[in-house]
Amino acid sequence: MSSLRHLIPRQLVIADNEYLTLLILSALLVLAGIVDYLSVNFSIRSKRSSKNTILLTGLPSAGKTVMHYQLSSGKTVETVTSMMENEADVVLTDGKAATHVVDVPGHERLRFKFSEFMPIAHAVVFVVDSSTVSRQTRFLAEYLYDILSDRFAQSERIPILIACNKSDLLTSFKKERIQTLLEGEINKLRQTRSAALDTQDSEGNENTFLGFEGKDFSFQDLENDVEFLECSAENKDIEGIKDWMASVSL
């Protein structure tokens, strides 16, 4: 304790009672930590108080976090699978207010967190790895189905951009092929999910039949505007993504 005494303001030092002095110091440190925590969380809640938010979603390794850093700082960074959301205010158009962009974790146990942000989202970018899409079509379709059938996506007709990332790779599929694969897989999913139309899932979202009954699924049949765009976040080729985000921003 004597070694820490010089760090304590003289007014707080209680003579002949080092333990009580240490207790006061500890209480002050805890109080400072609480104030800092509340300040940070108040700032985050303020950003989440309006619908000026765009979500970046998708499976792990699709390139969401790389894209997020590109949008927020213009830098390319090495990333690992995110275990929590990344948030940043991004100026998409000079002279206009920044847009709150949230990179939602793609891990299977965490991707449900997108539903927490849907009440304040006005657009969603669903990032797809164009080079592995043929091996992940089922998982992509399931996640995309959850987003498209979300009650806020439905009621607000939130626009969706399917960002076909890594389009520069030789093994990548073109956006038209990716659209065909996803439509075919969602068409199959409707058969297994239609039985649960009157139930609610663990997030409280109503299961919705996408498209028209008796007709193969097509993104064109949705009330949401769904677009496909090729890009390469690793090569900083995301101007099309940024332009789309700017076009749908408030």
C-alpha positions in Angstrom: 0.0 0.0 0.0 2.9 2.4 0.9 4.1 2.1 -2.8 0.7 3.4 -4.0 0.3 6.2 -1.5 2.1 8.7 -3.7 -0.6 8.1 -6.4 -3.4 9.1 -4.0 -4.4 12.8 -3.7 -3.3 14.0 -0.2 -6.9 15.0 0.7 -8.0 11.3 0.3 -5.2 9.8 2.5 -6.6 8.8 5.9 -3.8 8.8 8.5 -2.9 5.5 10.0 -5.6 3.7 8.1 -4.1 2.4 4.8 -6.9 -0.1 4.2 -9.6 2.5 4.4 -7.6 4.8 2.1 -7.2 1.9 -0.4 -10.9 1.2 -0.2 -11.7 4.8 -1.1 -9.2 4.7 -4.0 -10.8 1.4 -5.3 -14.3 2.9 -5.1 -13.2 5.9 -7.1 -11.6 3.7 -9.8 -14.8 1.6 -10.1 -16.8 4.8 -10.3 -14.6 6.2 -13.1 -15.0 2.9 -15.0 -18.8 3.0 -14.7 -18.9 6.6 -15.9 -16.7 5.7 -18.9 -18.9 2.7 -19.7 -22.1 4.7 -19.6 -20.6 7.4 -21.7 -19.6 4.9 -24.5 -23.0 3.1 -24.4 -24.9 6.4 -24.5 -23.0 7.3 -27.6 -23.8 4.0 -29.2 -27.5 4.2 -28.3 -27.6 7.7 -29.7 -26.4 6.4 -33.1 -29.1 3.6 -32.8 -31.9 6.0 -32.0 -32.9 6.6 -35.7 -33.3 4.4 -38.8 -30.1 5.8 -40.4 -28.4 2.4 -40.3 -27.3 0.0 -43.0 -26.5 -3.6 -42.0 -23.6 -5.7 -43.5 -24.6 -9.3 -43.2 -23.5 -12.7 -44.6 -21.6 -15.9 -43.8 -18.2 -16.0 -42.2 -15.3 -15.2 -44.6 -17.5 -13.5 -47.1 -15.6 -10.3 -46.7 -18.0 -8.2 -44.6 -15.4 -6.8 -42.2 -13.0 -6.0 -44.9 -15.7 -4.1 -46.7 -16.6 -2.4 -43.4 -13.1 -1.1 -43.0 -12.9 -0.1 -46.6 -16.1 2.0 -46.2 -15.1 3.5 -42.8 -11.4 4.2 -43.3 -10.5 3.3 -46.9 -8.0 0.8 -45.5 -7.5 -2.9 -46.2 -6.9 -5.0 -43.1 -6.4 -8.6 -42.2 -9.4 -9.9 -40.4 -10.7 -13.0 -38.6 -14.2 -14.2 -38.0 -16.0 -11.4 -36.1 -17.5 -12.4 -32.7 -19.2 -9.1 -32.2 -20.6 -6.4 -34.4 -18.4 -3.6 -35.8 -20.0 -0.1 -36.0 -18.9 3.1 -37.7 -20.4 6.3 -39.1 -19.6 6.5 -42.8 -19.9 9.6 -45.0 -21.2 8.1 -48.3 -21.7 11.4 -50.0 -19.7 14.6 -49.4 -21.7 17.2 -47.7 -24.3 14.8 -46.4 -24.8 13.3 -42.9 -22.9 10.1 -42.1 -24.7 6.8 -42.2 -24.4 4.3 -39.4 -23.0 1.1 -40.8 -23.1 -2.1 -38.8 -21.1 -5.3 -39.6 -23.1 -8.1 -38.1 -21.1 -11.3 -37.1 -21.5 -14.1 -39.6 -20.8 -16.9 -37.1 -23.7 -19.4 -36.9 -24.3 -18.8 -33.3 -24.3 -15.0 -33.6 -25.8 -14.1 -37.0 -29.3 -13.9 -35.4 -28.1 -10.6 -34.0 -29.1 -9.0 -37.3 -32.7 -9.0 -35.9 -31.6 -6.7 -33.1 -30.7 -4.0 -35.6 -33.6 -4.4 -38.0 -35.9 -1.9 -36.2 -33.4 0.9 -37.0 -32.2 -0.4 -40.4 -33.2 1.2 -43.6 -31.2 -1.1 -45.9 -29.3 -4.4 -45.8 -26.2 -5.4 -47.7 -25.9 -9.2 -47.8 -22.3 -10.1 -48.7 -21.7 -13.4 -50.7 -18.3 -15.0 -51.4 -18.7 -15.5 -55.2 -15.9 -18.0 -55.3 -17.5 -20.5 -52.8 -21.2 -19.8 -53.4 -21.8 -23.2 -55.0 -20.7 -25.0 -51.8 -22.7 -22.7 -49.5 -25.9 -22.1 -51.4 -28.1 -23.8 -48.8 -26.6 -21.8 -45.9 -26.7 -18.6 -47.8 -30.4 -19.2 -48.7 -31.4 -20.0 -45.1 -29.8 -16.8 -43.8 -31.1 -14.7 -46.6 -34.6 -16.2 -46.1 -34.5 -15.1 -42.4 -33.6 -11.6 -43.4 -36.2 -11.3 -46.1 -38.9 -12.7 -43.9 -38.1 -10.5 -40.9 -41.1 -8.6 -39.8 -39.4 -5.2 -40.1 -37.9 -6.1 -43.6 -41.5 -6.9 -44.6 -43.3 -4.0 -43.1 -40.8 -1.4 -44.0 -40.0 -3.0 -47.4 -36.3 -2.6 -46.6 -34.1 -2.7 -49.8 -31.5 -5.5 -50.0 -28.3 -5.5 -51.9 -26.7 -8.9 -52.6 -23.0 -7.9 -52.8 -21.2 -10.6 -54.8 -17.8 -10.2 -53.3 -14.4 -11.6 -54.6 -15.6 -11.3 -58.1 -12.0 -10.9 -59.3 -11.2 -14.5 -58.6 -11.1 -17.0 -61.5 -13.4 -19.4 -59.6 -16.1 -16.7 -58.9 -19.6 -17.0 -60.3 -21.2 -14.1 -62.1 -24.1 -12.3 -60.3 -26.7 -13.8 -62.7 -25.6 -17.3 -61.8 -25.6 -16.5 -58.0 -29.1 -15.1 -58.3 -30.3 -18.3 -60.0 -28.7 -20.5 -57.4 -30.3 -18.5 -54.5 -33.7 -18.4 -56.1 -33.6 -22.2 -56.6 -32.6 -22.9 -53.0 -35.1 -20.4 -51.5 -37.8 -22.1 -53.6 -36.9 -25.4 -51.9 -36.9 -23.7 -48.5 -40.4 -22.5 -48.9 -41.6 -26.1 -48.9 -40.1 -26.8 -45.5 -41.0 -23.5 -43.9 -44.5 -23.0 -45.1 -45.8 -25.4 -42.4 -44.7 -22.9 -39.8 -46.5 -19.9 -41.2 -48.6 -19.3 -38.1 -45.8 -19.8 -35.6 -43.1 -17.5 -34.4 -39.3 -18.2 -34.3 -37.0 -17.6 -31.3 -36.5 -13.9 -32.3 -40.3 -13.3 -32.4 -40.3 -12.9 -36.2 -43.3 -14.3 -38.1 -42.4 -16.9 -40.7 -43.5 -15.5 -44.1 -44.0 -17.2 -47.4 -41.8 -15.4 -49.8 -43.1 -14.8 -53.3 -46.3 -16.3 -54.8 -47.7 -19.7 -54.0 -47.9 -21.9 -57.1 -45.0 -20.0 -58.7 -41.3 -20.6 -58.5 -39.6 -18.1 -56.2 -38.1 -15.0 -57.8 -36.6 -12.0 -56.1 -38.7 -9.9 -58.5 -41.9 -11.1 -56.8 -40.8 -9.5 -53.5 -42.1 -6.1 -52.3 -38.5 -5.4 -51.2 -36.2 -4.0 -53.8 -33.4 -6.7 -54.2 -30.4 -6.0 -56.4 -27.2 -7.9 -57.2 -23.8 -6.3 -57.7 -20.3 -7.6 -58.2 -17.5 -6.2 -56.2 -14.1 -7.0 -54.6 -13.5 -5.5 -51.2 -9.9 -6.9 -51.1 -9.1 -4.9 -54.2 -10.9 -1.8 -53.0 -13.5 -2.3 -55.7 -16.6 -1.3 -53.7 -17.6 2.0 -55.4 -20.8 0.3 -56.6 -21.6 -0.8 -53.1 -21.0 2.7 -51.7 -23.1 4.3 -54.5 -26.0 1.9 -53.7 -25.8 2.7 -50.0 -25.8 6.4 -50.7 -28.8 6.0 -53.0 -30.9 4.4 -50.3 -29.6 6.5 -47.4 -31.9 9.0 -45.7 
